[in-house]
Amino acid sequence: MAKKEETISMIDTLAEFKELKNIDKDTMISVLEDSFRNVIAKMFGTDENYDVIINPEKGDFEIWRNRTVVADDELEDENLQLTLTEARKIDADCEVGEEVTDEVHFADFGRRAILNLRQTLASKILELQKDSLYAKYKDKIGHIIAAEVYQVWKKEILLLDDDGNELLLPKSEQIPTDFYRKGETVRAIVQRVDNYNNNPKILLSRTDKVFLQRLFELEVPEINDGLITIKAIARIPGERAKVAVESYDDRIDPVGACVGMKGSRIHGIVRELRNENIDVINYTSNLSLFIQRALSPAKISSIRVNEEEKKAEVYLRPEEVSLAIGKGGLNIKLACMLTEYTIDVFRDIEGADEEGFAPVLMVAHKVSDLHIARYEGTLRCLWHLPDVGGLLKSVNWDVMWRLVLFRTVVFFWIPVHTITFLLPEAFRVLFAALLGAVLGLILAWAGSRQAKG
């Protein structure tokens, strides 16, 4: 009866390993055989003359030892040889030089051998689990998974999946406004799987562009079915994103399909990304038109594209410049990232030459410098002066002092504006107040001078 209970227990254990540890029966049997052989090799020096037979159907195992029959006075190794007298107790017809096989009971090896088997088996199962975990998540790179927050640390969050495997979400891969508590569910993509010293480390990300792409595939069936393709994505996590889409079916409006009825489809994505603004635009192979759409909502007057240097010069009306640049330069940064072109924005002022000056505001953002700071870029004022003699004869001095004042304020503002963003947050308000007072005094002086004139 006891033997039957042991048999049932072994069969159930093999089934549990497949269910809980994700180790199939054949692999488990192979691990058991290797573990037995390791223990035998440690005890007797070799396992070559042993046969380990495991029967998964009956749930039992057998160990058989093969030894060569030698004369009674020629025995040298009891593990490999057997005297003729002892051999005939097993097989009465055996002769010297033949092989005799006898069954070995593992329980007779002693308590130390059983403990050794237990440790060997546990280490091999752990290795199999690690290999299985690495292979599982290696195939899931770039896919969205959901996991539960287990512990929140300063630089990363520890998550557990449905099988209890540990996943890591670094602080650098979290959206700036992300905030989680223990027990909450987090959605992210598997960004990388490292395997140092057979110790898998699964890293997740919520800031990767692929995460936004996968969210669109989940929310927009046309993208999942291949009717609409995402051609390019530019994203500043937590702030804003631009997505270029194209439809292979003329009957489908790609932008409308992504946004949904009254924004029903895109609202779910925006909520998942902590209210990150998403602009969806139509992709086109016409580079000039693509750059114009990337700079929306600004309306462009004209554009010049240099494909060799990957640069574009865009001319806009003065009231459109701020729209093209966007708050904190986000719009033009995203346009550069989306098109992979350096975009220079010029102010197009009609009739500026009539006054003798042509002030042009240019903001240049390079894709390679986008990661340096939030307010990077170059702000320059270009002054194109005509012939000085002709200017002195025909200058309108009322306009002249205003332009000189404008030039002074602008050249004073550029370094001050740069210094402001280098100051700590606590000093910015005080510095801005002092700067406003200085500019107010300059403008008051200029007004009094005009009144006297």
RODO-2510 file (C-alpha; in nm, 4 decimals, decimal comma):
residues 453
     n   res          X          Y          Z
     1     m     0,0000     0,0000     0,0000
     2     a     0,2864     0,2339     0,0837
     3     k     0,4484     0,1614    -0,2522
     4     k     0,1251     0,2515    -0,4316
     5     e     0,1033     0,5836    -0,2468
     6     e     0,4648     0,6638    -0,3458
     7     t     0,3867     0,5833    -0,7101
     8     i     0,0838     0,8127    -0,7201
     9     s     0,2826     1,0840    -0,5487
    10     m     0,5569     1,0697    -0,8145
    11     i     0,3083     1,0886    -1,1035
    12     d     0,1347     1,3868    -0,9429
    13     t     0,4703     1,5557    -0,8866
    14     l     0,5644     1,5278    -1,2542
    15     a     0,2281     1,6811    -1,3476
    16     e     0,2789     1,9646    -1,1000
    17     f     0,6187     2,0480    -1,2471
    18     k     0,4613     2,0883    -1,5898
    19     e     0,1809     2,3032    -1,4504
    20     l     0,3640     2,5228    -1,1987
    21     k     0,7273     2,5251    -1,3088
    22     n     0,6593     2,5076    -1,6841
    23     i     0,8844     2,2007    -1,7152
    24     d     0,7476     1,9218    -1,9317
    25     k     0,7554     1,5533    -1,8357
    26     d     1,0343     1,4480    -2,0757
    27     t     1,2652     1,7236    -1,9540
    28     m     1,1899     1,6361    -1,5924
    29     i     1,2684     1,2686    -1,6517
    30     s     1,5987     1,3652    -1,8138
    31     v     1,6817     1,5861    -1,5133
    32     l     1,6006     1,3037    -1,2720
    33     e     1,8250     1,0603    -1,4606
    34     d     2,1132     1,3113    -1,4676
    35     s     2,0709     1,3762    -1,0949
    36     f     2,0849     1,0067    -1,0117
    37     r     2,3934     0,9633    -1,2289
    38     n     2,5680     1,2594    -1,0612
    39     v     2,5113     1,1117    -0,7167
    40     i     2,6316     0,7670    -0,8290
    41     a     2,9413     0,9180    -0,9918
    42     k     3,0264     1,1018    -0,6690
    43     m     2,9877     0,7856    -0,4610
    44     f     3,1597     0,5294    -0,6857
    45     g     3,3783     0,7437    -0,9107
    46     t     3,1914     0,6584    -1,2323
    47     d     2,8372     0,5986    -1,3545
    48     e     2,9203     0,4368    -1,6897
    49     n     2,8280     0,0864    -1,5721
    50     y     2,4913     0,1930    -1,4294
    51     d     2,1545     0,2013    -1,6070
    52     v     1,8907     0,4391    -1,4660
    53     i     1,5391     0,3565    -1,5845
    54     i     1,2515     0,5923    -1,5016
    55     n     0,8980     0,4882    -1,5878
    56     p     0,6715     0,7972    -1,6053
    57     e     0,3578     0,5861    -1,6575
    58     k     0,4030     0,3812    -1,3416
    59     g     0,5832     0,6601    -1,1595
    60     d     0,8783     0,4483    -1,0421
    61     f     1,2483     0,4161    -1,1222
    62     e     1,5092     0,1392    -1,1248
    63     i     1,8892     0,1417    -1,1043
    64     w     2,0848    -0,1509    -1,2500
    65     r     2,4591    -0,2094    -1,2149
    66     n     2,6659    -0,3986    -1,4731
    67     r     2,9818    -0,5720    -1,3481
    68     t     3,2369    -0,8095    -1,5031
    69     v     3,2827    -1,1554    -1,3477
    70     v     3,6410    -1,2300    -1,2361
    71     a     3,8055    -1,5093    -1,0413
    72     d     3,7701    -1,4934    -0,6655
    73     d     4,1380    -1,3982    -0,6129
    74     e     4,1498    -1,1342    -0,8933
    75     l     3,8981    -0,8786    -0,7615
    76     e     4,0365    -0,5215    -0,7884
    77     d     3,7357    -0,2884    -0,8102
    78     e     3,4081    -0,3876    -0,6443
    79     n     3,2156    -0,1281    -0,8452
    80     l     3,3259    -0,2662    -1,1837
    81     q     3,4021    -0,6308    -1,0996
    82     l     3,2297    -0,9190    -0,9248
    83     t     3,3775    -1,2438    -0,7987
    84     l     3,2616    -1,5667    -0,9558
    85     t     3,1175    -1,6869    -0,6263
    86     e     2,9043    -1,3736    -0,5825
    87     a     2,8061    -1,3739    -0,9503
    88     r     2,6679    -1,7302    -0,9324
    89     k     2,4351    -1,6215    -0,6523
    90     i     2,2761    -1,3911    -0,9084
    91     d     2,3098    -1,6141    -1,2141
    92     a     2,4103    -1,9733    -1,1606
    93     d     2,5270    -2,0211    -1,5213
    94     c     2,7662    -1,7255    -1,5442
    95     e     3,1368    -1,7692    -1,6162
    96     v     3,4519    -1,5558    -1,5742
    97     g     3,4607    -1,2652    -1,8222
    98     e     3,0842    -1,2338    -1,8563
    99     e     2,8788    -0,9379    -1,7413
   100     v     2,6263    -0,9712    -1,4611
   101     t     2,3519    -0,7160    -1,3963
   102     d     2,1997    -0,6666    -1,0544
   103     e     1,9455    -0,4173    -0,9231
   104     v     2,0598    -0,1452    -0,6819
   105     h     1,8202     0,0161    -0,4378
   106     f     1,8910     0,3831    -0,3953
   107     a     1,7683     0,3805    -0,0355
   108     d     2,0631     0,1500     0,0459
   109     f     2,3065     0,4293    -0,0475
   110     g     2,2378     0,6074     0,2794
   111     r     2,1046     0,9395     0,4008
   112     r     2,3947     1,1438     0,2637
   113     a     2,3340     1,0193    -0,0912
   114     i     1,9640     1,1086    -0,0675
   115     l     2,0463     1,4630     0,0537
   116     n     2,3007     1,4975    -0,2250
   117     l     2,0373     1,3898    -0,4776
   118     r     1,7943     1,6460    -0,3369
   119     q     2,0440     1,9324    -0,3727
   120     t     2,1464     1,8307    -0,7235
   121     l     1,7844     1,7986    -0,8323
   122     a     1,6927     2,1398    -0,6843
   123     s     1,9834     2,3167    -0,8583
   124     k     1,9019     2,1579    -1,1957
   125     i     1,5343     2,2501    -1,1653
   126     l     1,6325     2,6091    -1,0813
   127     e     1,8537     2,6243    -1,3903
   128     l     1,5695     2,4900    -1,6026
   129     q     1,3347     2,7538    -1,4612
   130     k     1,5801     3,0314    -1,5445
   131     d     1,6314     2,9014    -1,8979
   132     s     1,2561     2,8720    -1,9439
   133     l     1,2001     3,2259    -1,8124
   134     y     1,4689     3,3698    -2,0414
   135     a     1,3293     3,1902    -2,3479
   136     k     0,9741     3,2969    -2,2609
   137     y     1,0472     3,6697    -2,2340
   138     k     1,3054     3,6716    -2,5129
   139     d     1,0164     3,6002    -2,7496
   140     k     0,8055     3,8759    -2,5875
   141     i     1,0469     4,1649    -2,6499
   142     g     0,8474     4,4556    -2,7938
   143     h     0,5127     4,3214    -2,6687
   144     i     0,2882     4,4662    -2,4000
   145     i     0,2490     4,2744    -2,0757
   146     a     0,0575     4,3488    -1,7559
   147     a     0,2152     4,2962    -1,4149
   148     e     0,1394     4,3795    -1,0543
   149     v     0,3442     4,6229    -0,8477
   150     y     0,5182     4,4323    -0,5684
   151     q     0,7657     4,6874    -0,4375
   152     v     0,8461     5,0515    -0,5227
   153     w     1,2085     5,1600    -0,4923
   154     k     1,3784     5,4913    -0,5601
   155     k     1,5321     5,3965    -0,8956
   156     e     1,3003     5,1190    -1,0126
   157     i     0,9791     4,9276    -0,9492
   158     l     0,9649     4,5528    -0,8875
   159     l     0,6717     4,3839    -1,0629
   160     l     0,5384     4,0289    -1,0586
   161     d     0,3685     3,8630    -1,3543
   162     d     0,0932     3,5991    -1,3335
   163     d     0,3499     3,3232    -1,2750
   164     g     0,5274     3,5146    -0,9977
   165     n     0,8319     3,6031    -1,2106
   166     e     1,0149     3,9230    -1,1178
   167     l     1,0199     4,2121    -1,3676
   168     l     1,1888     4,5513    -1,3347
   169     l     1,0603     4,8916    -1,4490
   170     p     1,3489     5,1433    -1,4141
   171     k     1,2767     5,5054    -1,3229
   172     s     1,4274     5,6195    -1,6535
   173     e     1,1710     5,4084    -1,8414
   174     q     0,8716     5,5503    -1,6534
   175     i     0,6608     5,8445    -1,7689
   176     p     0,7511     6,1457    -1,5490
   177     t     0,3967     6,1627    -1,4069
   178     d     0,3759     5,7889    -1,3315
   179     f     0,2928     5,7054    -0,9705
   180     y     0,2165     5,3540    -0,8509
   181     r     0,1298     5,1831    -0,5248
   182     k     0,1727     4,8209    -0,4252
   183     g    -0,0914     4,5970    -0,5795
   184     e    -0,1667     4,8187    -0,8800
   185     t    -0,1494     4,6789    -1,2324
   186     v     0,1055     4,8266    -1,4747
   187     r     0,1126     4,7900    -1,8517
   188     a     0,4488     4,8182    -2,0282
   189     i     0,6503     4,6589    -2,3072
   190     v     0,9357     4,4158    -2,2612
   191     q     1,2290     4,6284    -2,3701
   192     r     1,5277     4,4067    -2,2910
   193     v     1,6098     4,0678    -2,1398
   194     d     1,9581     4,0244    -1,9936
   195     n     2,1035     3,6902    -1,8918
   196     y     2,4219     3,7339    -1,6887
   197     n     2,5534     3,4168    -1,5213
   198     n     2,2289     3,2373    -1,6070
   199     n     2,0322     3,4941    -1,4062
   200     p     1,7617     3,6465    -1,6288
   201     k     1,6808     4,0152    -1,5767
   202     i     1,3668     4,1401    -1,7531
   203     l     1,3484     4,5165    -1,8079
   204     l     1,0227     4,6916    -1,9011
   205     s     0,9578     5,0356    -2,0507
   206     r     0,6693     5,2813    -2,0761
   207     t     0,8641     5,5547    -2,2557
   208     d     0,9659     5,3590    -2,5651
   209     k     0,8078     5,4496    -2,8993
   210     v     0,7163     5,0843    -2,9453
   211     f     0,4878     5,1088    -2,6394
   212     l     0,2849     5,3800    -2,8145
   213     q     0,2760     5,1723    -3,1328
   214     r     0,1462     4,8645    -2,9476
   215     l    -0,1241     5,0736    -2,7777
   216     f    -0,2444     5,1913    -3,1187
   217     e    -0,2502     4,8300    -3,2391
   218     l    -0,4685     4,7361    -2,9420
   219     e    -0,7090     5,0296    -2,9739
   220     v    -0,7325     5,0557    -3,3548
   221     p    -0,8420     4,7294    -3,5257
   222     e    -0,7439     4,8629    -3,8703
   223     i    -0,3799     4,8881    -3,7583
   224     n    -0,3889     4,5385    -3,6110
   225     d    -0,5387     4,4043    -3,9361
   226     g    -0,2739     4,5782    -4,1484
   227     l    -0,5128     4,8158    -4,3292
   228     i    -0,3386     5,1150    -4,1666
   229     t     0,0379     5,1315    -4,1112
   230     i     0,2275     5,3427    -3,8594
   231     k     0,5148     5,4872    -4,0626
   232     a     0,6905     5,6998    -3,7991
   233     i     0,6595     5,7942    -3,4314
   234     a     0,8163     6,0848    -3,2435
   235     r     0,7599     6,1044    -2,8732
   236     i     0,8593     6,3048    -2,5669
   237     p     0,7161     6,0888    -2,2846
   238     g     0,4535     6,2568    -2,0725
   239     e     0,4481     6,5701    -2,2882
   240     r     0,3561     6,5176    -2,6506
   241     a     0,3814     6,2726    -2,9406
   242     k     0,3369     6,2758    -3,3181
   243     v     0,2353     5,9680    -3,5153
   244     a     0,2440     5,9438    -3,8961
   245     v    -0,0022     5,6895    -4,0387
   246     e    -0,0808     5,5670    -4,3889
   247     s    -0,3720     5,3675    -4,5303
   248     y    -0,3469     5,1196    -4,8149
   249     d    -0,7220     5,1463    -4,8731
   250     d    -0,8404     5,4772    -5,0211
   251     r    -1,1797     5,4286    -4,8562
   252     i    -1,0254     5,4429    -4,5072
   253     d    -0,9258     5,7718    -4,3484
   254     p    -0,6188     5,6756    -4,1394
   255     v    -0,6311     5,9795    -3,9092
   256     g    -1,0049     5,9441    -3,8466
   257     a    -0,9721     5,5714    -3,7811
   258     c    -0,6965     5,6295    -3,5238
   259     v    -0,8837     5,9078    -3,3457
   260     g    -1,2220     5,7336    -3,3483
   261     m    -1,5722     5,8698    -3,3035
   262     k    -1,5410     6,1786    -3,0817
   263     g    -1,1888     6,0664    -2,9922
   264     s    -1,3095     5,7390    -2,8384
   265     r    -1,0082     5,5372    -2,9576
   266     i    -0,7295     5,7825    -2,8879
   267     h    -0,8664     5,8833    -2,5457
   268     g    -0,7829     5,5386    -2,4074
   269     i    -0,4232     5,5750    -2,5271
   270     v    -0,3964     5,9274    -2,3844
   271     r    -0,5185     5,8063    -2,0439
   272     e    -0,2690     5,5199    -2,0425
   273     l     0,0125     5,7671    -2,1206
   274     r    -0,0886     6,0069    -1,8396
   275     n    -0,2576     6,2682    -2,0633
   276     e     0,0221     6,2809    -2,3182
   277     n    -0,0973     6,4878    -2,6167
   278     i    -0,0926     6,2856    -2,9390
   279     d    -0,1000     6,4368    -3,2902
   280     v    -0,1915     6,1943    -3,5686
   281     i    -0,0953     6,3064    -3,9201
   282     n    -0,1158     6,1591    -4,2693
   283     y     0,2126     6,0196    -4,3978
   284     t     0,3283     6,1079    -4,7500
   285     s     0,6382     6,0327    -4,9525
   286     n     0,6432     6,4001    -5,0590
   287     l     0,9073     6,5295    -4,8183
   288     s     0,8069     6,8961    -4,8303
   289     l     0,4435     6,8127    -4,7613
   290     f     0,5427     6,5711    -4,4849
   291     i     0,7470     6,8426    -4,3104
   292     q     0,4543     7,0841    -4,3409
   293     r     0,2207     6,8302    -4,1805
   294     a     0,4763     6,7525    -3,9102
   295     l     0,4836     7,1228    -3,8125
   296     s     0,1054     7,1444    -3,7819
   297     p    -0,0897     7,3327    -3,6521
   298     a     0,1413     7,6026    -3,7966
   299     k     0,0747     7,7058    -4,1579
   300     i     0,3874     7,7364    -4,3697
   301     s     0,4376     8,0093    -4,6328
   302     s     0,7250     7,8365    -4,8168
   303     i     0,9861     7,5662    -4,7652
   304     r     1,3279     7,4753    -4,9031
   305     v     1,4629     7,1226    -4,8543
   306     n     1,8277     7,0135    -4,8758
   307     e     1,8138     6,6338    -4,9004
   308     e     2,1927     6,5878    -4,9020
   309     e     2,2427     6,7610    -4,5665
   310     k     1,8988     6,6571    -4,4384
   311     k     1,8040     7,0161    -4,3648
   312     a     1,4879     7,2140    -4,4310
   313     e     1,4309     7,5923    -4,4206
   314     v     1,0735     7,6819    -4,3393
   315     y     0,9304     8,0351    -4,3742
   316     l     0,6257     8,1367    -4,1765
   317     r     0,4304     8,4498    -4,0958
   318     p     0,5178     8,6084    -3,7590
   319     e     0,1963     8,4913    -3,5943
   320     e     0,2671     8,1292    -3,7024
   321     v     0,6216     8,1097    -3,5619
   322     s     0,5106     8,0411    -3,2051
   323     l     0,2798     7,7630    -3,3261
   324     a     0,5623     7,6015    -3,5244
   325     i     0,8002     7,6122    -3,2283
   326     g     0,5393     7,5098    -2,9724
   327     k     0,5472     7,5306    -2,5952
   328     g     0,9038     7,4749    -2,4796
   329     g     1,0038     7,3984    -2,8386
   330     l     0,8142     7,0668    -2,8292
   331     n     0,6445     7,1002    -3,1684
   332     i     0,9604     7,1639    -3,3694
   333     k     1,1556     6,9007    -3,1731
   334     l     0,8945     6,6380    -3,2513
   335     a     0,8823     6,7484    -3,6166
   336     c     1,2601     6,7020    -3,6408
   337     m     1,2380     6,3601    -3,4784
   338     l     0,9479     6,2520    -3,7003
   339     t     1,1033     6,3637    -4,0309
   340     e     1,4682     6,3032    -3,9281
   341     y     1,5522     6,6445    -4,0757
   342     t     1,7032     6,9542    -3,9143
   343     i     1,4335     7,2187    -3,9508
   344     d     1,5193     7,5917    -3,9451
   345     v     1,2185     7,8165    -3,8929
   346     f     1,2389     8,1671    -4,0438
   347     r     1,0122     8,4602    -3,9862
   348     d     0,8715     8,5896    -4,3130
   349     i     0,8110     8,9682    -4,2717
   350     e     0,6662     9,1572    -4,5671
   351     g     0,7958     9,5062    -4,6313
   352     a     1,0804     9,4835    -4,3808
   353     d     1,3316     9,6266    -4,6299
   354     e     1,1367     9,9535    -4,6491
   355     e     1,2447    10,0400    -4,2937
   356     g     1,6085     9,9588    -4,3671
   357     f     1,6183     9,6533    -4,1388
   358     a     1,5071     9,2955    -4,1814
   359     p     1,4974     9,1187    -3,8428
   360     v     1,4677     8,7435    -3,8845
   361     l     1,3994     8,5002    -3,5995
   362     m     1,5410     8,1565    -3,6551
   363     v     1,5177     7,8540    -3,4288
   364     a     1,7280     7,5533    -3,5295
   365     h     1,6840     7,2158    -3,3664
   366     k     1,9050     6,9230    -3,4486
   367     v     1,7779     6,5713    -3,4018
   368     s     2,1096     6,4596    -3,2530
   369     d     2,0897     6,7306    -2,9842
   370     l     1,7303     6,6670    -2,8775
   371     h     1,8324     6,4775    -2,5657
   372     i     2,0630     6,7489    -2,4259
   373     a     1,8026     6,9706    -2,2569
   374     r     1,4395     7,0654    -2,2700
   375     y     1,4994     7,4086    -2,4153
   376     e     1,7910     7,3408    -2,6478
   377     g     1,8264     7,4955    -2,9902
   378     t     1,9898     7,8114    -3,1182
   379     l     1,8192     8,1497    -3,1035
   380     r     1,9827     8,4095    -3,3241
   381     c     1,8892     8,7496    -3,4629
   382     l     2,0233     8,8231    -3,8094
   383     w     2,0452     9,1864    -3,9070
   384     h     2,0839     9,2618    -4,2775
   385     l     2,2031     9,6253    -4,3067
   386     p     2,1945     9,8153    -4,6404
   387     d     2,4458    10,0779    -4,7531
   388     v     2,5282    10,2985    -4,4508
   389     g     2,5536    10,6253    -4,6541
   390     g     2,2135    10,5764    -4,8129
   391     l     2,0693    10,4783    -4,4753
   392     l     2,1885    10,8023    -4,3050
   393     k     2,0330    11,0174    -4,5774
   394     s     1,6917    10,8495    -4,5826
   395     v     1,6590    10,7100    -4,2283
   396     n     1,3437    10,7743    -4,0296
   397     w     1,4896    10,8558    -3,6889
   398     d     1,1630    10,7820    -3,5065
   399     v     1,1787    10,4256    -3,6394
   400     m     1,5547    10,4180    -3,5874
   401     w     1,5535    10,4532    -3,2079
   402     r     1,2812    10,1913    -3,1751
   403     l     1,4824     9,9398    -3,3741
   404     v     1,7980    10,0172    -3,1774
   405     l     1,6004     9,9663    -2,8566
   406     f     1,4612     9,6399    -2,9962
   407     r     1,8104     9,5218    -3,0859
   408     t     1,9421     9,6051    -2,7373
   409     v     1,6569     9,4237    -2,5611
   410     v     1,6906     9,1149    -2,7833
   411     f     2,0669     9,0800    -2,7442
   412     f     2,0265     9,1382    -2,3705
   413     w     1,7417     8,8843    -2,3449
   414     i     1,9192     8,5897    -2,5137
   415     p     2,1957     8,5306    -2,2523
   416     v     1,9604     8,6196    -1,9653
   417     h     1,7012     8,3707    -2,0925
   418     t     1,9715     8,1022    -2,1092
   419     i     2,0952     8,1765    -1,7573
   420     t     1,7391     8,1583    -1,6219
   421     f     1,7047     7,7890    -1,7120
   422     l     2,0378     7,7116    -1,5453
   423     l     1,9135     7,8504    -1,2119
   424     p     1,7387     7,6344    -0,9516
   425     e     1,3599     7,6383    -0,9552
   426     a     1,3411     7,8477    -0,6341
   427     f     1,5411     8,1397    -0,7818
   428     r     1,3629     8,1580    -1,1204
   429     v     1,0603     8,3527    -0,9926
   430     l     1,2795     8,6099    -0,8126
   431     f     1,5082     8,6465    -1,1116
   432     a     1,2117     8,6895    -1,3480
   433     a     1,0675     8,9640    -1,1231
   434     l     1,3972     9,1546    -1,1206
   435     l     1,4297     9,1158    -1,4960
   436     g     1,0774     9,2490    -1,5464
   437     a     1,1563     9,5531    -1,3338
   438     v     1,4697     9,6306    -1,5384
   439     l     1,2838     9,5973    -1,8689
   440     g     1,0052     9,8183    -1,7300
   441     l     1,2542    10,0943    -1,6461
   442     i     1,4061    10,0726    -1,9962
   443     l     1,0651    10,1014    -2,1605
   444     a     0,9669    10,3913    -1,9315
   445     w     1,2851    10,5766    -2,0252
   446     a     1,2222    10,5132    -2,3916
   447     g     0,8648    10,6449    -2,3585
   448     s     0,9753    10,9638    -2,1836
   449     r     1,2383    11,0227    -2,4513
   450     q     0,9784    10,9851    -2,7234
   451     a     0,7500    11,2340    -2,5415
   452     k     1,0283    11,4917    -2,5199
   453     g     1,1096    11,4401    -2,8896
***
